[in-house]
Amino acid sequence: MKIAIFQANTKDNKIDENLLRYRSILSKLDWDTDLLVLPEMFAGGFTMDTEYAETMEASKGLEFMKELAEQRHMAVSGGLFIKEGENYYNRHFFVTENSIQYYDKAHLFCLSKEPKVITPGNKHLILEYKGWKIKLITCYDIRFPLWARNKYQEGEFDYDILLCVASWTDLRISQWDVLLEARSIENQAYVVGVNRCGMDNQGNNYQGHSVVRDFKGKLLVVADEDGEQVCYANLDKDRLTDFRTKFPVAKDWDRF
């Protein structure tokens, strides 16, 4: 499967401006792309300003994802700031031509305003796409190995790809690098981590470090520091299966 990761320089609270620029950049996307991954809250940035939350019925960000999926016959993954009723969610979407699935971020970053605004999710999402099982998580979730944990039972793994979208500042970017590598090794799965770049309205800088790692933790692709960029990686299901068969540590994973 060919994955494109888009390390976007998201401008906070500038939904129209961001989407206009994204359309221009992504118009050059390779036509054989199977899955495009965008960062957390890619439309309007990691803002807790509820004025910029969108609804499921009228989301420019979600319409943008649906448009790309339909035009390119691919899946599109990315995060949006969503209001439903009286609640706000940090929602990670997975959109295809025929479906919309989503995961609500479970772990809210304690050093930000997020826990005061966002309602945490409490459900995992593992979906199937083109023969791959994919688990969605968001940013801070990557710090919690039990939440990201793969499982193995009767020869079957829960997932093959762990997909993490993020707004991870450069203050702890080295930890982002290590956590993604660790999750790939311990879960015998590909890990895709897509972060924003640039600077937000609070003066926080984002270096990016968007990556795709294989099931051994090996880097398959890494985006340039600080730059808005699209990168590609090809994931090989046969290589993954072969490695899991030849190194069957999943049989010894904790069952509790």
N, C-alpha and C positions, 0 to 999 in steps of 0.2 A: 504494500500500500504506500502510495506517495503522499507524504504530509508536507504542507507548507505552513511555516510558523511566521506570523507577522508581528514583529516587535514594533509596536506603534508608539509614536510620540504624542500621547493623548493630551489634549488641552482641556483642563477642568472646566466644566459647565459650558462647553462649546460644542454641543452635539452636532449642529448643522455644519459647522466649520470642519470638525473632525471627519464626518461621514463624506463630505465633499472631497477632502484630500484622500481619504481611504479609497474611494471609488477610482480616483485617478491612478493611484499606486497599484491597486489590485486589478486594474484593467489589463495589466501586463502579466498576470498570473499564468503559469503554465497550464495549458488546457487539460493535461492528463493528471492534474491534482485530484486526489480522492478526498482529502480532508484539509481544510484551512482552519488554523487555530489563531484566535485573537486574544488579547489580554483580558484581565478582570476589568469590569466596568469600562469597556473600551470606548463606549459612545461619549460619555461625559466625564470620565475620570473618577478616581476614588474620592468622591465628594459625599458628605453627609448632609448636603443642602437639599432638603426634601422637595424644593421647588423644581429640581431637575430630575426627580424620579419619574419614570414612565409607567404606563399601565400595559397590561398584556394586550388590551384592545387597541391601543394607540401608541405603540412604541416605534419610533423611527429606527432605533437600533435593531429591533427584531425584524422589522420590515427589510432592513438592509441585509441581514443574514439570510432571510427567505429569498430575497432577490438574487443574491450570489449563488445560493444553493440551486435555484431553478435555472439560472442562466448557465451555470458551469456544470450542472449535473454532479454535484459533489455535496459533502457534508461541511457545515460550518459550525465551529464551536467558539464560544466567547461569553464573557460576563456582562450583565446589565444591572442597573439600579431600578428595581421594580416595586411599584405600589400595588397592593391588593387589599381592598377594604381599608382598614385602618392600619395595616401593617406594611412594613418595608422589608424588602429582601435583596440580598446580594446573590443574584441568580445566575448560574452557569448553564447556558443553553447549548443544546446539540440539535442542529437543524438540518434536515434533509429536504429533498423535493417533496416528500410526502408526509413528513412528521416533524413535530417539535417536542423535544423532551428536555427536562431541566432538573438541575440539582440546586438546592438552596444551601449556601455556605453554613456549615455547622459551627465552626470555631471562629468567633469574632475577636478581632485583635484588641487586646485589653489596653494598649497604650494609645488607642485612637478613640474617636467618638462613636465608632461602629457599634459597640454593644448598647449604646444609649438610643440608637436609631433603628438598627436592623433587628429583625426577628430571626433567631437562628433556626436553621433546618435541623431535622433529626432523622433523616432518612438517607441511606446510601442510594446511589444510582449506578447500576452497571447495565450497559446497553450493548446490543449487537449491531455491527455495521460491516458489511462486506466480509463476513466470516471471522471478524475480530470481536472480542469482548473488551469493552472499554469502560473504565471507571472514571467518573468525573469528580474532581475536588477543586478547591479554590484557595490559593495563596496560603494563609496561616495554617490551613488544614495539613500542609505538608510536614509540619512539625510534630504531628501526632501519629506515630507509626501504627497504633491499633486502629485508627480510623482509615488509614490508607492500606491496611493489611490485606494481602491476597490470601485466599484459602484454597486448599487442595483436598479433593475427596473423590474416591473411586476413579482416579485417573483424570479428573477434570479440575482445571483452575478456574477461580472466579473471574479473573480478567487477564488480558494479554497486554493492555496498554493502560497506564495511569496518566490521565490528562489533567494537568494543573495549570490554571490561568491565574495571573497574579498582578498585583501592584506592590512590588517589593523594593523598598528604598535601598540606596547604596550603603546605608549605615550597617546593614547586616547581610550584604550581598554574598559574602564568603560563606555564610551559613546556608543561604539558598543553594549555592553550588553543592555543598556537602550533603545537604538533606535530599536533594534530587538524586544524587549518586547513590546514597544509602538506600532510598526507597526502591531503586531499580534492582540493586543487588539482592536485598533481602526478600523481594517479592518475585524474583525471576521474571521480570516484565520490562517491556519498553516503558520509559518515562518521558513525557513531553512536558516541558515547563516553559510557558510563554509569559514574559514580563513586559511591562511598558518601559519606555525610556523618556528622557527629558526631565522637566521640572514641573512640580504641581504648584497650586496657588498658595501653599503654605511654605514654599521654599525647599521642599524635599526633592532631592535629586534621585533619578532612577537610571542606573547604568544598563539595565536590560539583562544581559547574561541569559537570554533565552536559549534553550538547548533541547536537543533530543539525545537521549542516552539509551543504549541497548540494555539487554538483560544481564550483562556483566558490569554495568556501570560505565562502559566505554562511551566517550563522546562521539556521536555521529555527525552532529553539526552544532555550532555555537554562533550566535549572532555577534556582530561587532559591538563593542562597548559604546553606549551613549547614542547609537545611530538608529534611525528608523529604517527597518530592513525586512525583506522577505527572504527566508532560507528554506531549503528543501531537504528532506530525508526520505529514504526508501526503507520501509520496514519489511522484513522477510519472515513470514510465518514459519516456513520450513526450518530456518536457522534457529528460531525460538524453540520450536518443538524438539529439534535435535538436541539442543543444549539441555533442555529440561529432562530429556530421556537419558542422556549420558551423565548428567550430574543431578540425580534425583533427590536433592535435599528436601524437596517439598514433602516427601514421605515422613520426614522427621520434624516437620513444623509442629509447634504447639497447637493442640486442639482446643484449648480453653480460651 
